[in-house]
Amino acid sequence: MGFCGKALLVATTLLTAIVYKQYREMSAPFPVPELNLKRYWGPGDEKQYKEDVSIKPFKIDYGPEVIDKLRTKLNDVPALTPPLDGTAFEYGFNTDRLKDVVSYWRTSYLDKWSSGRQKFLNKFPHFHTQIQGLNMHFIHVKPDNVPKGTKVFPLLLLHGWPGSVREFYDIIQKLTAKSDDKPGYVFEVIVPSLPGYGWSQGSSKTGLSPSEVAIVMKNLMTRIGFKKFYIQGGDWGSLIGNYMATFFQQDVLAVHLNMCSIMTPLSYPKTFLAALKPSLFIDEQYVDYYYPLGSKFSNIIEETGYMHIQATKPDTIGTVLQGNPIGLAAYILEKFSTWTNPSYRNLADGGLEKYFTLDALLDNVMIYYLTDSITTSQRIYAEAFAADELKKELDRIPTAVPAACAKFRHELLQQVDWVLRDHFTNLVQSNHFADGGHFAAMQLPDVLYKDFVQFINTVRK
């Protein structure tokens, strides 16, 4: 045995010992914590709060004065620093490309706001209701002309940052329509804006972490009238959906996630152990989804500087972006470039229109701009990394809820199923897709839809 072989044997032995030690530590039962289902997140004294349990229709309605003010800001484009010679998106959003986006936004997009984009955003029924002190916004779409004998399943769709309910517009109609690939059933879809996002009120109290948002979402579904339901989510929606399936295992029928990840004492040792011989743990054709760790880690470092800022100083960066449409567009749209495919940082146009239209991208930016929600949306990062949230170690609680992971090639973070099964003990489906990135519902709605329906069909059998 040569030196490399001996080194590999030693490394494997050490990692195996670490994994075994951690496994013994994890073998003890880790119960679901006691949940406060009524914790108050609104302004002022909870004693003065009386919850309005009614559900009220809501319409997106921004008149000419709002749009004219935005157009004025977009007309006053500052002297943007030109990009370095020969660069594309390697240093961030290319300012030459940004000028083109702003020009389109100021003219073609805003010219058709009232009769076009605002009308489009209102194509589905919107509602508001109060949950735990917060005025919560959600879209609720019921299937039309349901044939007799067809079952209607409630489905909760959860977005993340810097996304919004707009991500799901192309998939909602597919889910609510009767089709041969959904034999005997159809979905009734609920798409909430997360607290602090869009038209959902942000918390006035510290501590509204992803695990607490999971409780808000469960209470929202109960308010609407659903005790049991399915979940699909990505980004923060993936983590929140995970926690819902952990806390409410009798009520969540199944959970389908893109961007599956967990954090347990075993996660990193197992990931490193699998790196020594990946083909022992995953099909060889999918090894590059997870390894080599060096390049994957480098990409994460390059793409997550925003996260450190938002996890530590969300209000500072929020102040920079709020009311600043050009800066806001650059900050958000950059993610739709390199999170869709990291190679797009080498393209002068950022590859933004390879899968998305500028109208769709600007719809999403408009939601943040019009609602002044960029600061409140970013605070979830600070709460997610707070000591009180991390010490809960919620992924150490196994969930038996049927789970599925849709793994798109260019997603920011991937974990092998050997790791995921420590938490998702009933991982029914794990499919890899040769294309796709972080915003799968918006980028590849047909692919995500088919994967979700395949999962539900399997679960129903």
C-alpha positions in Angstrom: 0.0 0.0 0.0 1.5 3.3 -1.1 1.5 6.6 0.9 -1.8 7.8 -0.7 -3.5 4.6 0.1 -2.3 4.7 3.8 -3.4 8.3 4.1 -6.8 7.4 2.7 -7.1 4.5 5.2 -6.2 6.7 8.1 -8.6 9.4 7.1 -11.4 7.0 6.6 -10.7 5.4 10.0 -10.8 8.7 11.8 -13.9 9.9 10.0 -15.7 6.6 10.7 -14.8 6.9 14.4 -16.2 10.5 14.4 -19.4 9.4 12.7 -19.8 6.5 15.1 -19.3 8.7 18.1 -21.8 11.3 16.8 -24.2 8.5 15.9 -24.2 7.2 19.5 -24.8 10.7 20.7 -27.7 11.1 18.3 -29.3 7.7 19.1 -31.0 9.1 22.2 -34.5 10.4 21.6 -34.7 14.0 20.7 -38.3 15.1 21.3 -40.3 17.9 19.6 -40.0 20.9 21.9 -43.1 22.4 23.5 -44.5 24.9 21.1 -46.1 28.3 21.8 -48.8 28.4 19.2 -50.0 31.8 20.2 -46.8 33.8 20.6 -47.5 37.5 19.7 -45.4 39.2 17.0 -47.3 42.4 16.5 -46.6 45.9 17.7 -47.2 47.1 21.2 -48.7 45.3 24.1 -50.2 41.9 23.4 -52.9 42.6 26.1 -54.3 45.3 23.9 -54.5 43.0 20.9 -57.7 41.3 19.8 -57.3 39.1 16.8 -59.5 39.7 13.8 -60.2 36.1 12.6 -61.9 37.2 9.4 -60.4 36.6 6.0 -60.7 39.6 3.8 -60.2 39.9 0.0 -57.3 42.0 -1.0 -56.4 43.6 -4.3 -53.0 44.9 -5.4 -53.7 48.5 -6.2 -51.0 51.1 -6.8 -52.2 54.2 -8.7 -50.5 56.6 -11.1 -49.0 58.8 -8.4 -47.0 55.8 -7.0 -45.9 54.7 -10.5 -45.0 58.2 -11.5 -42.8 58.7 -8.4 -41.0 55.4 -9.2 -40.5 56.5 -12.9 -39.0 59.8 -11.6 -36.5 57.8 -9.5 -35.7 55.6 -12.5 -35.2 58.7 -14.7 -32.6 60.0 -12.2 -30.0 57.3 -12.8 -26.8 58.1 -10.9 -23.5 58.0 -12.6 -22.9 54.3 -12.3 -19.4 53.1 -12.1 -18.6 51.4 -15.4 -17.6 47.7 -15.2 -13.9 46.8 -15.6 -12.7 46.0 -19.1 -13.6 42.6 -20.2 -15.7 41.7 -17.2 -19.3 40.5 -17.0 -20.9 39.6 -13.6 -17.7 38.5 -11.9 -17.6 41.6 -9.7 -21.4 41.7 -9.2 -24.2 43.1 -11.3 -22.7 44.5 -14.5 -23.7 48.2 -14.6 -24.0 48.3 -18.4 -26.6 45.6 -18.1 -28.2 47.4 -15.2 -28.7 50.5 -17.4 -30.6 48.3 -19.9 -32.8 46.8 -17.2 -33.6 50.2 -15.7 -34.4 51.6 -19.2 -36.9 48.8 -19.8 -38.3 49.1 -16.3 -38.8 52.9 -16.7 -40.5 52.6 -20.1 -42.0 49.3 -21.4 -42.7 47.9 -17.9 -44.2 50.9 -16.2 -46.1 52.0 -19.3 -48.2 48.8 -19.0 -48.4 48.7 -15.2 -52.0 49.3 -14.6 -53.5 47.4 -17.5 -50.7 44.8 -17.7 -48.4 43.9 -14.8 -50.7 44.9 -12.0 -53.6 43.1 -13.7 -51.4 40.0 -14.0 -50.4 40.0 -10.4 -54.1 40.2 -9.5 -55.0 37.2 -11.7 -55.4 35.0 -8.6 -57.5 35.8 -5.5 -55.6 37.5 -2.7 -56.5 37.7 0.9 -55.5 39.1 4.3 -56.0 37.7 7.8 -54.5 38.3 11.2 -52.3 35.6 12.7 -50.5 36.1 16.0 -50.5 39.8 15.7 -49.5 39.9 12.0 -51.6 40.9 9.0 -50.8 37.9 6.8 -51.2 38.0 3.0 -51.9 34.9 0.9 -53.1 33.8 -2.5 -55.8 31.1 -2.4 -56.7 29.4 -5.7 -59.5 26.8 -5.8 -59.8 24.4 -8.7 -62.6 25.1 -11.2 -65.2 22.6 -12.4 -64.0 19.7 -10.3 -65.6 16.5 -11.7 -67.7 14.5 -9.3 -65.6 12.0 -7.3 -62.4 14.0 -7.7 -60.6 14.6 -4.4 -59.3 18.1 -3.7 -56.1 18.3 -1.7 -54.9 21.5 0.1 -51.3 22.4 -0.9 -49.2 25.1 0.8 -46.5 26.7 -1.4 -43.7 28.4 0.4 -41.2 30.9 -1.2 -37.9 32.2 0.1 -35.6 35.2 -0.3 -35.2 37.2 -2.6 -38.3 35.6 -4.0 -42.0 36.1 -3.4 -45.4 34.6 -4.3 -44.6 35.6 -7.9 -42.3 32.6 -8.2 -45.3 30.3 -8.2 -47.6 32.0 -10.8 -46.7 29.6 -13.6 -47.1 26.4 -11.5 -50.4 27.4 -9.7 -52.6 26.8 -12.7 -51.0 23.4 -13.4 -51.6 22.3 -9.9 -55.3 23.4 -9.8 -56.2 22.1 -13.2 -57.6 18.6 -13.6 -55.2 16.4 -15.6 -54.4 12.8 -16.4 -51.2 12.9 -14.4 -53.2 13.6 -11.3 -55.6 10.7 -11.4 -58.7 11.3 -9.3 -57.4 14.4 -7.5 -56.5 18.1 -7.9 -55.0 20.7 -5.6 -56.4 23.7 -3.9 -53.4 26.0 -3.5 -52.5 28.5 -0.8 -49.4 30.7 -1.4 -48.6 33.1 1.6 -46.2 35.9 1.6 -43.8 35.0 4.5 -44.0 37.4 7.4 -42.2 40.6 6.5 -42.3 39.8 2.8 -44.5 41.6 0.3 -48.0 42.3 1.7 -47.4 40.3 4.9 -46.7 42.4 8.0 -43.2 42.0 9.5 -42.7 41.2 13.2 -42.3 44.0 15.7 -40.6 41.6 18.2 -37.3 39.8 18.0 -37.2 36.1 17.5 -39.5 35.4 14.5 -37.1 32.6 13.3 -37.9 30.0 10.6 -39.2 27.6 13.3 -41.5 30.3 14.6 -42.7 31.1 11.0 -43.5 27.4 10.7 -46.0 27.9 13.5 -47.5 31.0 11.9 -47.9 29.0 8.6 -49.7 26.2 10.5 -52.0 28.6 12.1 -52.7 30.3 8.8 -53.7 26.9 7.3 -56.0 26.2 10.2 -57.6 29.6 9.8 -58.3 29.0 6.2 -59.9 25.7 7.2 -57.3 23.0 6.6 -56.0 20.7 9.4 -54.2 18.4 7.0 -52.3 19.4 3.9 -49.3 19.0 1.6 -46.3 21.3 1.4 -43.9 22.3 -1.3 -41.1 24.8 -0.7 -37.7 26.1 -1.7 -35.1 28.3 0.0 -36.6 29.5 3.4 -39.7 27.8 2.3 -37.8 24.5 2.3 -36.6 25.1 5.9 -40.0 26.2 7.1 -41.7 23.3 5.3 -39.2 21.0 7.0 -40.0 22.4 10.4 -43.7 22.1 9.8 -43.2 18.5 8.9 -41.2 18.1 12.1 -43.6 19.9 14.5 -46.9 18.7 13.0 -46.3 15.2 11.8 -49.9 14.2 12.2 -51.1 17.1 10.0 -48.6 17.4 7.2 -49.5 14.7 4.7 -46.2 15.0 2.7 -43.5 17.5 2.1 -41.7 18.2 -1.2 -38.6 20.4 -1.1 -36.1 21.8 -3.5 -32.9 22.8 -1.7 -33.0 20.0 0.9 -30.5 20.4 3.7 -30.2 19.5 7.3 -27.8 20.3 10.1 -27.1 17.6 12.7 -23.9 16.4 14.4 -23.6 13.8 11.7 -24.1 16.1 8.7 -20.5 17.3 8.2 -18.7 14.0 9.2 -20.9 12.0 6.8 -20.4 14.6 4.0 -16.6 14.4 4.4 -16.7 10.6 4.7 -18.8 10.2 1.5 -16.3 12.5 -0.3 -13.6 9.9 0.0 -15.5 7.5 -2.3 -18.7 9.3 -3.5 -19.8 6.4 -5.8 -20.4 4.3 -2.7 -23.1 6.7 -1.7 -24.6 8.1 -4.9 -24.8 7.2 -8.6 -21.6 8.2 -10.4 -23.5 10.4 -12.8 -24.6 12.6 -10.0 -21.3 12.9 -8.1 -20.7 16.4 -9.5 -23.9 17.7 -7.8 -22.1 17.3 -4.4 -18.4 17.0 -5.0 -15.5 17.9 -5.1 -16.1 19.7 -1.9 -13.4 22.3 -2.6 -15.2 23.8 -5.6 -18.6 23.5 -4.0 -17.4 25.3 -0.9 -15.7 28.0 -3.0 -19.0 28.7 -4.9 -20.9 28.9 -1.6 -18.4 31.4 -0.2 -18.6 33.5 -3.4 -22.4 33.5 -3.4 -23.2 34.0 0.3 -21.6 37.3 1.3 -25.1 38.7 1.4 -26.1 36.2 4.0 -23.4 37.3 6.5 -24.5 40.9 6.1 -28.2 40.0 6.5 -27.6 37.7 9.4 -25.7 40.4 11.3 -26.8 43.8 10.0 -30.1 43.4 8.2 -31.4 46.8 9.1 -28.2 48.5 7.7 -28.3 46.9 4.3 -32.1 47.3 4.3 -31.7 51.1 4.8 -29.4 51.2 1.8 -31.9 49.4 -0.4 -35.3 50.6 0.7 -36.7 53.4 -1.5 -33.7 52.9 -3.9 -35.2 51.0 -6.9 -32.0 50.8 -8.9 -29.9 49.4 -6.0 -32.7 47.1 -5.1 -33.0 45.7 -8.6 -29.2 45.1 -8.8 -29.2 43.4 -5.4 -32.1 41.1 -6.1 -31.6 40.4 -9.8 -28.0 39.4 -9.3 -29.3 36.4 -7.4 -31.5 35.4 -10.4 -28.3 35.3 -12.5 -25.7 33.4 -10.5 -28.1 31.3 -8.4 -29.6 30.0 -11.6 -26.3 29.0 -12.9 -22.9 30.1 -11.5 -21.4 30.1 -15.0 -23.7 33.1 -15.8 -21.3 35.3 -14.0 -19.2 35.1 -17.1 -22.0 36.4 -19.3 -22.3 40.2 -20.0 -26.1 40.0 -19.6 -25.9 37.7 -16.6 -28.0 35.1 -18.4 -31.1 36.7 -16.9 -33.3 36.1 -19.9 -32.3 32.6 -20.6 -35.2 31.4 -18.5 -36.9 34.5 -17.1 -38.6 37.4 -18.8 -37.7 40.9 -17.6 -41.4 41.3 -16.8 -41.4 38.4 -14.5 -38.1 39.5 -12.8 -39.3 43.0 -12.4 -42.7 41.8 -11.0 -40.7 40.3 -8.1 -38.6 43.4 -7.6 -41.8 45.6 -7.6 -43.2 43.5 -4.8 -40.3 44.4 -2.6 -40.2 48.0 -3.7 -43.9 48.8 -3.5 -44.3 47.2 -0.1 -41.0 48.6 1.4 -40.4 45.0 2.7 -36.7 44.5 1.9 -35.6 45.2 5.5 -38.2 43.1 7.1 -37.6 40.3 4.7 -33.9 40.2 5.6 -34.4 39.9 9.3 -35.2 36.2 9.1 -31.5 35.6 8.5 -30.6 37.2 11.8 -33.3 35.2 13.6 -32.2 32.0 11.9 -28.7 32.3 13.1 -29.5 33.5 16.6 -28.3 31.3 19.5 -31.9 30.6 20.6 -32.8 29.1 17.2 -29.6 27.2 16.7 -29.7 25.5 20.1 -33.0 23.9 19.3 -31.2 21.5 17.0 -34.5 20.8 15.3 -33.0 18.6 12.5 -32.1 16.1 15.3 -35.8 15.4 15.6 -36.7 12.7 13.0 -39.8 13.2 10.9 -41.7 10.3 9.5 -43.7 12.5 7.2 -43.2 11.3 3.6 -40.6 13.6 2.0 -39.1 14.3 -1.4 -36.1 16.2 -2.6 -35.9 17.7 -6.0 -32.2 18.3 -6.8 -31.5 20.7 -9.5 -27.9 20.7 -10.8 -27.1 24.4 -10.1 -28.7 24.6 -6.6 -26.5 26.4 -4.1 -26.4 23.6 -1.6 -26.8 19.8 -2.0 -26.6 17.0 0.5 -26.5 13.3 -0.2 -29.5 11.2 0.8 -27.3 9.3 3.3 -27.1 12.6 5.3 -30.7 13.6 4.7 -32.2 10.4 6.0 -30.9 11.1 9.5 -33.8 13.6 9.7 -36.1 12.6 6.8 -36.6 9.0 7.9 -39.3 8.5 5.2 -37.5 10.0 2.2 -39.7 8.6 -0.5 -38.2 10.3 -3.6 -34.9 12.0 -4.5 -34.6 13.0 -8.1 -31.7 14.7 -9.9 -32.3 17.2 -12.8 -29.6 18.0 -15.3 -30.6 21.7 -15.4 -32.1 24.2 -13.0 -31.0 26.3 -10.1 -32.3 28.0 -7.0 -35.6 29.4 -8.3 -36.9 26.2 -9.7 -40.6 27.0 -9.5 -40.1 30.1 -11.7 -37.3 28.8 -13.9 -38.6 25.3 -14.6 -42.2 25.1 -13.5 -43.0 22.1 -15.7 -40.1 20.1 -14.3 -40.9 21.0 -10.7 -44.6 20.3 -11.2 -44.0 16.8 -12.7 -41.6 15.9 -9.9 -44.1 17.0 -7.3 -47.0 15.1 -8.9 -44.8 12.0 -9.2 -44.2 12.2 -5.5 -47.8 12.7 -4.6 -48.8 9.7 -6.8 -46.2 7.6 -5.0 -47.4 8.7 -1.6 -51.0 8.1 -2.4 -50.3 4.5 -3.4 
